[in-house]
Amino acid sequence: MFPDFVPSGSVRSAAAVNEQIRALWMRAGGSLSAQERAEYELLVVEWAKAIRAEMLEAA
């Protein structure tokens, strides 16, 4: 498991996940390693789920 990765059953806001994505890119200096790329992909999926959940809550 990646550092700071929250399992898919957890609920985090899209903003919190976005902040983690931004921090990952900052640490990586704009070029992701294979491991960082895998972490990024998981975070993007989590972010998309959070966006959908927030949109449903707002409706």
PEQUIFEN-V761844 format. One record per backbone hydrogen bond with DSSP energy under -0.5 kcal/mol. CO is the residue of the C=O (numbers start at 1). NH is the residue of the N-H. If there is no record, write none. Layout:
# PEQUIFEN-V761844
co:CO nh:NH
co:CO nh:NH
This chain:
# PEQUIFEN-V761844
co:2 nh:5
co:5 nh:7
co:7 nh:10
co:10 nh:12
co:13 nh:17
co:14 nh:18
co:15 nh:19
co:16 nh:20
co:17 nh:21
co:18 nh:22
co:19 nh:23
co:20 nh:24
co:21 nh:25
co:22 nh:26
co:23 nh:27
co:24 nh:28
co:25 nh:29
co:25 nh:30
co:26 nh:29
co:28 nh:31
co:33 nh:37
co:34 nh:38
co:35 nh:39
co:36 nh:40
co:37 nh:41
co:38 nh:42
co:39 nh:43
co:40 nh:44
co:41 nh:45
co:42 nh:46
co:43 nh:47
co:44 nh:48
co:45 nh:49
co:46 nh:50
co:47 nh:51
co:48 nh:52
co:49 nh:53
co:50 nh:54
co:51 nh:55
co:52 nh:56
co:53 nh:57
co:54 nh:58
co:55 nh:59
